[in-house]
């Protein structure tokens, strides 16, 4: 029963952090959403920061797993980056990890910020490795630097979320992703001439 209660508390906190941010997520709201009493919450967690940290870590772990599912798949470097950019997302809700970077309370707390920073660093590093594979194999050409392209991919996704939320339409996200994919697309082999 206790594992079930702590799980409900973590999941409720995750949802509320995504929806309301840290300041807007009160212990009372967490308890109500989890169907747990105050005693249960403080039995499992020392307080809101401890519970928020568990929730942020879980969200970060899920984001890594979802990204790795497509980035670690078979295929060319471009195909894996394309799969990452085109994977299904709830664009209008935004990125549950990226949104935490806009929360001043999370940024001010080193412990709460750490899993966010680590996850985004991991993603940039993972993407840089894939871009480097593409450069090494000749799939990508030109004066590209793996770390810069990786940062551009992450910035496009995070910025695409912001543009989509601002406009109330996923079209802005889709446009940003298509534009980046067009820039990254390997050159097509020349077509044979017919006389």
C-alpha positions as a LaTeX table, in Angstrom:
\begin{tabular}{lrrr}
\hline
Residue & $x$ (\AA) & $y$ (\AA) & $z$ (\AA) \\
\hline
Unk1 & 0.00 & 0.00 & 0.00 \\
Unk2 & 2.81 & 2.46 & 0.86 \\
Unk3 & 4.48 & 2.04 & $-2.56$ \\
Unk4 & 1.14 & 2.75 & $-4.16$ \\
Unk5 & 0.74 & 5.93 & $-2.10$ \\
Unk6 & 4.26 & 7.19 & $-2.88$ \\
Unk7 & 3.71 & 6.39 & $-6.57$ \\
Unk8 & 0.44 & 8.33 & $-6.58$ \\
Unk9 & 2.17 & 11.27 & $-4.88$ \\
Unk10 & 5.02 & 11.28 & $-7.43$ \\
Unk11 & 2.68 & 10.99 & $-10.41$ \\
Unk12 & 0.38 & 13.72 & $-9.07$ \\
Unk13 & 3.38 & 15.99 & $-8.52$ \\
Unk14 & 4.67 & 15.32 & $-12.02$ \\
Unk15 & 1.33 & 16.28 & $-13.56$ \\
Unk16 & 0.98 & 19.39 & $-11.42$ \\
Unk17 & 4.54 & 20.57 & $-12.07$ \\
Unk18 & 3.95 & 20.26 & $-15.82$ \\
Unk19 & 0.64 & 22.07 & $-15.60$ \\
Unk20 & 1.27 & 24.69 & $-12.89$ \\
Unk21 & 5.01 & 24.88 & $-12.20$ \\
Unk22 & 6.66 & 24.55 & $-8.82$ \\
Unk23 & 5.15 & 27.60 & $-7.11$ \\
Unk24 & 1.67 & 26.73 & $-8.35$ \\
Unk25 & 1.95 & 23.19 & $-7.01$ \\
Unk26 & 0.95 & 23.25 & $-3.37$ \\
Unk27 & 1.24 & 20.27 & $-1.01$ \\
Unk28 & $-2.54$ & 20.38 & $-0.60$ \\
Unk29 & $-3.06$ & 20.17 & $-4.40$ \\
Unk30 & $-0.64$ & 17.23 & $-4.55$ \\
Unk31 & $-2.45$ & 15.43 & $-1.74$ \\
Unk32 & $-5.83$ & 16.02 & $-3.38$ \\
Unk33 & $-4.65$ & 14.85 & $-6.80$ \\
Unk34 & $-3.00$ & 11.77 & $-5.28$ \\
Unk35 & $-5.90$ & 10.97 & $-2.96$ \\
Unk36 & $-3.42$ & 10.93 & $-0.08$ \\
Unk37 & $-3.50$ & 12.57 & 3.31 \\
Unk38 & $-0.92$ & 14.97 & 4.70 \\
Unk39 & 0.46 & 12.25 & 6.97 \\
Unk40 & 1.02 & 9.94 & 4.00 \\
Unk41 & 2.87 & 12.62 & 2.09 \\
Unk42 & 5.22 & 13.41 & 4.95 \\
Unk43 & 5.66 & 9.72 & 5.75 \\
Unk44 & 7.17 & 9.14 & 2.29 \\
Unk45 & 8.83 & 12.51 & 1.62 \\
Unk46 & 10.42 & 15.13 & 3.85 \\
Unk47 & 8.43 & 17.88 & 2.15 \\
Unk48 & 7.47 & 19.44 & $-1.14$ \\
Unk49 & 11.09 & 19.89 & $-2.38$ \\
Unk50 & 11.86 & 16.19 & $-1.76$ \\
Unk51 & 8.70 & 15.08 & $-3.54$ \\
Unk52 & 9.28 & 17.53 & $-6.40$ \\
Unk53 & 12.80 & 16.18 & $-6.83$ \\
Unk54 & 11.47 & 12.60 & $-7.09$ \\
Unk55 & 8.89 & 13.77 & $-9.64$ \\
Unk56 & 11.44 & 15.75 & $-11.69$ \\
Unk57 & 13.83 & 12.78 & $-11.72$ \\
Unk58 & 11.05 & 10.48 & $-12.92$ \\
Unk59 & 10.08 & 12.93 & $-15.66$ \\
Unk60 & 13.72 & 13.31 & $-16.72$ \\
Unk61 & 14.20 & 9.53 & $-16.79$ \\
Unk62 & 11.10 & 9.09 & $-18.96$ \\
Unk63 & 12.25 & 11.80 & $-21.35$ \\
Unk64 & 15.64 & 10.10 & $-21.71$ \\
Unk65 & 14.03 & 6.72 & $-22.30$ \\
Unk66 & 11.66 & 8.12 & $-24.96$ \\
Unk67 & 14.53 & 9.88 & $-26.73$ \\
Unk68 & 16.81 & 6.83 & $-26.52$ \\
Unk69 & 14.10 & 4.64 & $-28.02$ \\
Unk70 & 14.41 & 6.49 & $-31.32$ \\
Unk71 & 18.02 & 7.67 & $-31.11$ \\
Unk72 & 19.26 & 4.17 & $-30.33$ \\
Unk73 & 17.29 & 2.52 & $-33.13$ \\
Unk74 & 18.79 & 1.16 & $-36.33$ \\
Unk75 & 19.28 & 3.53 & $-39.22$ \\
Unk76 & 21.39 & 6.33 & $-40.55$ \\
Unk77 & 22.33 & 9.31 & $-38.42$ \\
Unk78 & 19.84 & 11.48 & $-40.31$ \\
Unk79 & 17.06 & 8.87 & $-39.95$ \\
Unk80 & 17.54 & 8.67 & $-36.18$ \\
Unk81 & 17.59 & 12.46 & $-35.77$ \\
Unk82 & 14.53 & 12.68 & $-38.01$ \\
Unk83 & 12.75 & 10.04 & $-35.90$ \\
Unk84 & 13.58 & 12.00 & $-32.75$ \\
Unk85 & 12.29 & 15.26 & $-34.23$ \\
Unk86 & 9.13 & 13.69 & $-35.64$ \\
Unk87 & 8.24 & 11.45 & $-32.70$ \\
Unk88 & 4.81 & 11.95 & $-31.20$ \\
Unk89 & 4.64 & 14.73 & $-28.62$ \\
Unk90 & 1.95 & 16.71 & $-26.85$ \\
Unk91 & 3.30 & 19.88 & $-28.45$ \\
Unk92 & 0.78 & 22.28 & $-26.95$ \\
Unk93 & 1.54 & 21.13 & $-23.40$ \\
Unk94 & 5.23 & 21.72 & $-23.97$ \\
Unk95 & 8.17 & 19.68 & $-22.80$ \\
Unk96 & 7.78 & 18.58 & $-19.17$ \\
Unk97 & 11.54 & 18.95 & $-18.63$ \\
Unk98 & 12.04 & 22.06 & $-20.76$ \\
Unk99 & 9.20 & 23.88 & $-19.00$ \\
Unk100 & 11.02 & 23.47 & $-15.69$ \\
Unk101 & 13.80 & 25.70 & $-17.05$ \\
Unk102 & 11.31 & 28.57 & $-17.03$ \\
Unk103 & 10.42 & 28.01 & $-13.38$ \\
Unk104 & 12.42 & 30.43 & $-11.20$ \\
Unk105 & 11.99 & 28.27 & $-8.09$ \\
Unk106 & 13.45 & 25.23 & $-9.87$ \\
Unk107 & 16.35 & 27.25 & $-11.31$ \\
Unk108 & 17.13 & 28.73 & $-7.90$ \\
Unk109 & 17.40 & 25.31 & $-6.27$ \\
Unk110 & 20.54 & 23.38 & $-7.30$ \\
Unk111 & 19.02 & 20.01 & $-6.35$ \\
Unk112 & 15.82 & 20.57 & $-8.37$ \\
Unk113 & 17.69 & 22.04 & $-11.34$ \\
Unk114 & 20.28 & 19.23 & $-11.50$ \\
Unk115 & 18.12 & 16.52 & $-13.16$ \\
Unk116 & 16.86 & 19.08 & $-15.70$ \\
Unk117 & 20.38 & 20.22 & $-16.57$ \\
Unk118 & 21.72 & 16.64 & $-16.63$ \\
Unk119 & 18.94 & 15.50 & $-18.96$ \\
Unk120 & 19.43 & 18.32 & $-21.44$ \\
Unk121 & 23.21 & 17.77 & $-21.33$ \\
Unk122 & 22.67 & 14.04 & $-21.93$ \\
Unk123 & 20.40 & 14.79 & $-24.89$ \\
Unk124 & 22.88 & 17.20 & $-26.46$ \\
Unk125 & 25.68 & 14.68 & $-25.96$ \\
Unk126 & 23.65 & 11.81 & $-27.40$ \\
Unk127 & 22.69 & 13.87 & $-30.45$ \\
Unk128 & 26.29 & 15.10 & $-30.90$ \\
Unk129 & 27.46 & 11.48 & $-31.00$ \\
Unk130 & 24.94 & 10.67 & $-33.72$ \\
Unk131 & 25.87 & 13.75 & $-35.75$ \\
Unk132 & 29.54 & 12.79 & $-35.42$ \\
Unk133 & 28.70 & 9.31 & $-36.74$ \\
Unk134 & 27.08 & 11.00 & $-39.74$ \\
Unk135 & 30.12 & 13.22 & $-40.27$ \\
Unk136 & 32.53 & 10.30 & $-39.95$ \\
Unk137 & 30.58 & 8.21 & $-42.46$ \\
Unk138 & 30.25 & 11.07 & $-44.94$ \\
Unk139 & 26.49 & 11.17 & $-44.56$ \\
Unk140 & 26.74 & 14.77 & $-43.35$ \\
Unk141 & 29.15 & 17.08 & $-45.12$ \\
Unk142 & 30.25 & 20.64 & $-44.84$ \\
Unk143 & 31.62 & 22.68 & $-41.99$ \\
Unk144 & 29.38 & 21.10 & $-39.36$ \\
Unk145 & 30.37 & 20.71 & $-35.72$ \\
Unk146 & 28.58 & 17.89 & $-33.93$ \\
Unk147 & 28.06 & 19.81 & $-30.66$ \\
Unk148 & 26.64 & 22.83 & $-32.47$ \\
Unk149 & 24.20 & 20.75 & $-34.51$ \\
Unk150 & 23.14 & 18.85 & $-31.37$ \\
Unk151 & 22.44 & 22.13 & $-29.57$ \\
Unk152 & 20.50 & 23.34 & $-32.62$ \\
Unk153 & 18.31 & 20.20 & $-32.56$ \\
Unk154 & 17.53 & 20.67 & $-28.86$ \\
Unk155 & 16.92 & 24.40 & $-29.33$ \\
Unk156 & 14.60 & 23.72 & $-32.27$ \\
Unk157 & 12.51 & 21.29 & $-30.23$ \\
Unk158 & 12.35 & 23.50 & $-27.14$ \\
Unk159 & 11.75 & 26.66 & $-29.17$ \\
Unk160 & 9.16 & 24.84 & $-31.25$ \\
Unk161 & 7.23 & 24.05 & $-28.08$ \\
Unk162 & 7.28 & 27.73 & $-27.11$ \\
Unk163 & 6.13 & 28.88 & $-30.56$ \\
Unk164 & 3.35 & 26.28 & $-30.66$ \\
Unk165 & 2.11 & 27.21 & $-27.19$ \\
Unk166 & 2.20 & 30.92 & $-28.05$ \\
Unk167 & 0.19 & 30.42 & $-31.23$ \\
Unk168 & $-2.09$ & 27.72 & $-29.82$ \\
Unk169 & $-1.21$ & 25.47 & $-32.76$ \\
Unk170 & 1.29 & 22.66 & $-33.29$ \\
Unk171 & 1.94 & 24.05 & $-36.79$ \\
Unk172 & 4.78 & 26.29 & $-35.52$ \\
Unk173 & 6.54 & 23.29 & $-33.98$ \\
Unk174 & 6.09 & 21.26 & $-37.17$ \\
Unk175 & 7.42 & 24.10 & $-39.32$ \\
Unk176 & 10.56 & 24.47 & $-37.17$ \\
Unk177 & 11.22 & 20.72 & $-37.29$ \\
Unk178 & 10.70 & 20.51 & $-41.06$ \\
Unk179 & 13.03 & 23.49 & $-41.56$ \\
Unk180 & 15.79 & 21.89 & $-39.50$ \\
Unk181 & 15.39 & 18.55 & $-41.27$ \\
Unk182 & 15.67 & 20.31 & $-44.64$ \\
Unk183 & 18.93 & 21.94 & $-43.50$ \\
Unk184 & 20.33 & 18.63 & $-42.22$ \\
Unk185 & 19.21 & 16.47 & $-45.14$ \\
Unk186 & 22.14 & 14.72 & $-46.78$ \\
Unk187 & 22.66 & 15.79 & $-50.39$ \\
Unk188 & 20.85 & 13.67 & $-52.92$ \\
Unk189 & 23.06 & 11.71 & $-55.27$ \\
Unk190 & 23.19 & 13.25 & $-58.73$ \\
Unk191 & 20.65 & 11.86 & $-61.14$ \\
Unk192 & 22.02 & 10.14 & $-64.20$ \\
Unk193 & 21.67 & 12.25 & $-67.31$ \\
Unk194 & 19.60 & 10.98 & $-70.13$ \\
Unk195 & 20.46 & 12.03 & $-73.64$ \\
\hline
\end{tabular}
